[in-house]
Amino acid sequence: MKIDTEDVVIVGAGIIGLACGYRLLQEGRSVLWVDPKSPGSGASYGNAGTIADYAVMPVGSPSVLKRLPQLLFDSESPLSMQPGALAMLAPWLAKFAYQSLPGPMAKNMRAIAALVLDAGSRWQELARAIAVEDHFKNEGCLYVYRDAAALRRGKHEMALRAEAGVDVVFLTPTELSELEPQWPAVDGGAAFFPKSLFVTDPGDLANKLANAGANIGGRFLTESVKDLSNERESVVMTLTNGRRIRAHKVVISAGAYSKGLAAKAGDKTPLITERGYHLEFEGQANRVQRPICVADQGFYMTPMAGRLRVAGTVELGGVDSKPSPHRLSGLIQQAQAVFPDLGSPQRTWLGFRPSLPDSRPILSPSSQSDRIVYAYGHGHIGLTLAPISAEIVAALIGGRSPPCDISAYSVQRFSQWRG
Ligand SMILES: Cc1cc2nc3c(=O)[nH]c(=O)nc-3n(C[C@H](O)[C@H](O)[C@H](O)COP(=O)(O)OP(=O)(O)OC[C@H]3O[C@@H](n4cnc5c(N)ncnc54)[C@H](O)[C@@H]3O)c2cc1C
């Protein structure tokens, strides 16, 4: 059977794969995206929309480690585990626990900070290129502390963020009410990130990026990559329909589904999914002016185009099981505790964050061949990191030096881990 030969194939058209492909097209490469679903319909569709240039904290930290057993086994906590998932998750949890110790955490934080701090300006540049500046709002973002204990914990964490270069200002309860008049009074106050942007429709943003790519020659194939093998001068992929494609270069950006593909390319990576949910309330966008995270409950309320999106929480588990009804009802109750007259959501959604134990993405050539480049594992900040990921990937594909030191995002870091 004849095999078509492509220049660059991008496996997975979420916000990461789309941004990588668009950047490569801008540089004159020929790009084919392969994805069984419509572009941007995975995790990239339903996130909280924050360009989180303040999100330098890895998920694992000493304070999370201290509370880990309590968090995991309380099905209502912001970081819970699906019932029955412990055996499958144990190796990942052991790595996560180690990465939560003070030394590894500080290292992870520096690595994340090096990617996120400029995320706003990088997104603004990309937004200008594809003419979607109106999808971005520049109103900052808030972490709200409901009581003094939450504020105390928040102050410690915010001091670490400020040290890492994040702009953060504390607001008293009165100042919070002035900024967000509809938010109910709290005893603690808030942390305000004045510079951060948010997106009013992440799904539509991904669509616009896909269309912009198509307008400059990018092509989409609605198929799934089942297998890949590295040959001397190319990479050959087998699709689920049996067809084979040969490519000079391949980018693996299949989000939470990347682990198996990387394994075929010769790399074992500890990727799991942190399942996250959203609810949408039509006509309620004006409840808040900017994304507000209720710090001790781990969810955001973001004003989106025509609706309020309530998004967040972490449920460790797999990609195959259905949404957990108790997680959705818990999130509805938490949203209604903020705004008792909110009513019921018109839509609910479950998405899969691609998560590694050290909260750093993999942005790196495969260990076997620089024809295969990885761009996955962005966890909680994939929307934020799409433009910088694309710059790094385009440099790797083009054989140039990346825009920053990328050793902290290498796939090879896992081969040095024990277990
Ligand atoms: C509730 C929630 C809130 C979040 N909030 C934020 C936020 O405010 N800010 C932020 O920066 N990030 C946020 N995130 C994280 C962010 O959404 C993700 O990190 C990001 O979307 C990951 O993008 P991706 O392109 O890697 O994955 P995805 O968007 O999941 O895309 C992966 C694509 O790969 C395709 N695929 C899978 N298998 C194959 C295969 N074998 N062959 C071909 N294609 C394949 C899939 O169909 C999919 O389209 C949030 C996530 C969740 C769940």
The ligand as a Tripos MOL2 file, in Angstrom:
@<TRIPOS>MOLECULE
LIG
   53    58     1     0     0
SMALL
NO_CHARGES

@<TRIPOS>ATOM
      1 C1        -11.4370   21.8450   34.9230 C.3       1 LIG1
      2 C2        -10.1550   22.3250   34.2640 C.ar      1 LIG1
      3 C3         -9.7770   23.6600   34.4060 C.ar      1 LIG1
      4 C4         -8.5880   24.1200   33.8190 C.ar      1 LIG1
      5 N1         -8.2840   25.4520   33.8900 N.ar      1 LIG1
      6 C5         -7.1710   25.9280   33.2710 C.ar      1 LIG1
      7 C6         -6.8870   27.3120   33.2450 C.ar      1 LIG1
      8 O1         -7.6400   28.1350   33.7670 O.2       1 LIG1
      9 N2         -5.7290   27.7280   32.6490 N.ar      1 LIG1
     10 C7         -4.8710   26.8540   32.0420 C.ar      1 LIG1
     11 O2         -3.8320   27.2820   31.5390 O.2       1 LIG1
     12 N3         -5.1570   25.5270   31.9840 N.ar      1 LIG1
     13 C8         -6.2700   25.0470   32.5830 C.ar      1 LIG1
     14 N4         -6.5680   23.7100   32.5540 N.ar      1 LIG1
     15 C9         -5.6110   22.7850   31.9090 C.3       1 LIG1
     16 C10        -5.6910   22.8060   30.3980 C.3       1 LIG1
     17 O3         -7.0420   22.7490   29.9720 O.3       1 LIG1
     18 C11        -4.9060   21.6110   29.8390 C.3       1 LIG1
     19 O4         -3.6050   21.5980   30.3750 O.3       1 LIG1
     20 C12        -4.7810   21.7210   28.3180 C.3       1 LIG1
     21 O5         -6.0510   21.8630   27.7320 O.3       1 LIG1
     22 C13        -4.0710   20.5170   27.7370 C.3       1 LIG1
     23 O6         -4.0550   20.6940   26.3560 O.3       1 LIG1
     24 P1         -3.6130   19.5320   25.3860 P.3       1 LIG1
     25 O7         -3.6520   20.0810   24.0140 O.co2     1 LIG1
     26 O8         -2.3580   18.9350   25.9050 O.co2     1 LIG1
     27 O9         -4.7350   18.3900   25.6090 O.3       1 LIG1
     28 P2         -6.2110   18.2400   25.0170 P.3       1 LIG1
     29 O10        -6.9000   19.5340   24.8870 O.co2     1 LIG1
     30 O11        -6.8980   17.2080   25.8440 O.co2     1 LIG1
     31 O12        -5.9610   17.7030   23.5480 O.3       1 LIG1
     32 C14        -5.4280   16.4370   23.2920 C.3       1 LIG1
     33 C15        -5.9660   15.9730   21.9290 C.3       1 LIG1
     34 O13        -5.3080   14.7520   21.5580 O.3       1 LIG1
     35 C16        -6.2490   13.9530   20.8720 C.3       1 LIG1
     36 N5         -5.7980   12.5470   20.8830 N.ar      1 LIG1
     37 C17        -5.8490   11.6710   21.9100 C.ar      1 LIG1
     38 N6         -5.3450   10.4760   21.5190 N.ar      1 LIG1
     39 C18        -4.9600   10.6160   20.2180 C.ar      1 LIG1
     40 C19        -4.3830    9.7420   19.2710 C.ar      1 LIG1
     41 N7         -4.0680    8.4680   19.5780 N.pl3     1 LIG1
     42 N8         -4.1390   10.1960   18.0160 N.ar      1 LIG1
     43 C20        -4.4400   11.4840   17.6930 C.ar      1 LIG1
     44 N9         -4.9810   12.3640   18.5740 N.ar      1 LIG1
     45 C21        -5.2450   11.9370   19.8030 C.ar      1 LIG1
     46 C22        -7.5450   14.1890   21.6470 C.3       1 LIG1
     47 O14        -8.6800   13.8310   20.8540 O.3       1 LIG1
     48 C23        -7.4640   15.6730   21.9500 C.3       1 LIG1
     49 O15        -8.1090   16.4530   20.9710 O.3       1 LIG1
     50 C24        -7.7550   23.2220   33.0990 C.ar      1 LIG1
     51 C25        -8.1540   21.8930   32.9340 C.ar      1 LIG1
     52 C26        -9.3510   21.4340   33.5080 C.ar      1 LIG1
     53 C27        -9.7700   20.0170   33.2880 C.3       1 LIG1
@<TRIPOS>BOND
     1     1     2 1
     2     2     3 ar
     3     2    52 ar
     4     3     4 ar
     5     4     5 ar
     6     4    50 ar
     7     5     6 ar
     8     6     7 ar
     9     6    13 1
    10     7     8 2
    11     7     9 ar
    12     9    10 ar
    13    10    11 2
    14    10    12 ar
    15    12    13 ar
    16    13    14 ar
    17    14    15 1
    18    14    50 ar
    19    15    16 1
    20    16    17 1
    21    16    18 1
    22    18    19 1
    23    18    20 1
    24    20    21 1
    25    20    22 1
    26    22    23 1
    27    23    24 1
    28    24    25 2
    29    24    26 1
    30    24    27 1
    31    27    28 1
    32    28    29 2
    33    28    30 1
    34    28    31 1
    35    31    32 1
    36    32    33 1
    37    33    34 1
    38    33    48 1
    39    34    35 1
    40    35    36 1
    41    35    46 1
    42    36    37 ar
    43    36    45 ar
    44    37    38 ar
    45    38    39 ar
    46    39    40 ar
    47    39    45 ar
    48    40    41 1
    49    40    42 ar
    50    42    43 ar
    51    43    44 ar
    52    44    45 ar
    53    46    47 1
    54    46    48 1
    55    48    49 1
    56    50    51 ar
    57    51    52 ar
    58    52    53 1
@<TRIPOS>SUBSTRUCTURE
     1 LIG1         1 GROUP 0 **** ****
